[in-house]
Amino acid sequence: MPGRAGIFELVHTGIFKLVHTSFVCGFSIVHLFRQVKRIYKKSCYV
């Protein structure tokens, strides 16, 4: 069983991964939304 330092390290790594993943996902969702908006605008003008 890991000590207190090991648990802290594990929690810190987990939080970092979670934040990094949510940042990447959020960025791609925003990018996707912009792409969809651009396509939607083009189809409206045609």
C-alpha positions in Angstrom: 0.0 0.0 0.0 1.4 3.4 -0.9 2.3 6.0 1.7 0.9 9.5 2.1 3.3 10.9 -0.5 2.3 8.2 -3.0 -1.4 8.9 -2.6 -0.7 12.6 -3.0 1.3 11.9 -6.2 -1.5 9.7 -7.5 -4.2 12.3 -6.8 -2.1 15.1 -8.4 -1.5 13.1 -11.5 -5.2 12.2 -11.8 -6.2 15.9 -11.4 -3.6 17.0 -14.0 -4.8 14.3 -16.5 -8.4 15.3 -15.9 -7.7 19.0 -16.4 -5.6 18.3 -19.5 -8.3 16.0 -21.0 -11.1 18.5 -20.3 -9.0 21.3 -21.8 -8.3 19.3 -25.0 -11.9 18.2 -25.3 -13.2 21.7 -24.7 -10.8 23.1 -27.3 -11.9 20.5 -29.9 -15.6 21.1 -29.1 -15.1 24.9 -29.6 -13.2 24.2 -32.9 -16.0 21.8 -34.0 -18.6 24.4 -33.2 -16.8 27.0 -35.3 -16.5 24.7 -38.2 -20.2 23.8 -38.0 -21.1 27.5 -37.8 -19.0 28.3 -40.9 -20.6 25.4 -42.9 -24.1 26.6 -41.7 -23.4 30.2 -42.8 -22.1 29.0 -46.2 -25.2 26.8 -46.8 -27.5 29.7 -45.8 -25.9 32.2 -48.3 -26.1 29.7 -51.2 
